[in-house]
Amino acid sequence: MNYDRGMKKWRPFASMPEQYTGLQEVINKQAEVPQPLLTEEQMEQINFTLIEALHTNKQVYLTYYKNGQSITDTGFIQFVDFLGNLFVFIDEVFELKNKMRLSELIDVRFA
């Protein structure tokens, strides 16, 4: 007889959803890194690159800090507001508009 038809496969570490969620939170906490502090020169370079990318519509690599992680995306700068501390870029993959704070930026480079 074959007893495993229609039965769920046993998963020892995912048998209790609360335990799995707790383990995932611990793993995520260990992967977190503090937000890097930028020098005045680095911030100026980011500003110049943002302005040039906005006016020339060149594709850029954006590295930003979010939820304890450093994330890099590729896209196009659509709008920059230095006084309001925000910018908008269009993601290359999904072509979605993303509004972010300038203070979250770690690096901007041309693709």
Steps between C-alpha positions, in 0.01 A plus 500: 500500500607853428417726796641827373231574240309815580696554822714804559869446518642541848721805542668491841595871527186642339253287692410787731446829314575709810837331539582549131406871522716543809796329335461718190502815716822389671663431163389839365633680811841336457515617137432865591776756459509856637440782254837631378583862574602698193763771490419845369695420182302179440170687543612767253600234246158333538328836445701574185434153361127531573479836323693376197291180481180706521600737220657243267255216574792260548448169677647475852576242765345615827622352826275585793437393857166345592395284795853423610623404154700660222305460173610580144251573221537616143278772363449856379472813714171678435484766771728641772394731783801590714299722735235233553768228537344272239543370149308283258656235280353255252605141559652340190354152561135577581494862375339610827536846653676486835497798735786500750681726743834642394633412846452129419745518206841344548635524145394600146701399193436504128424162347 
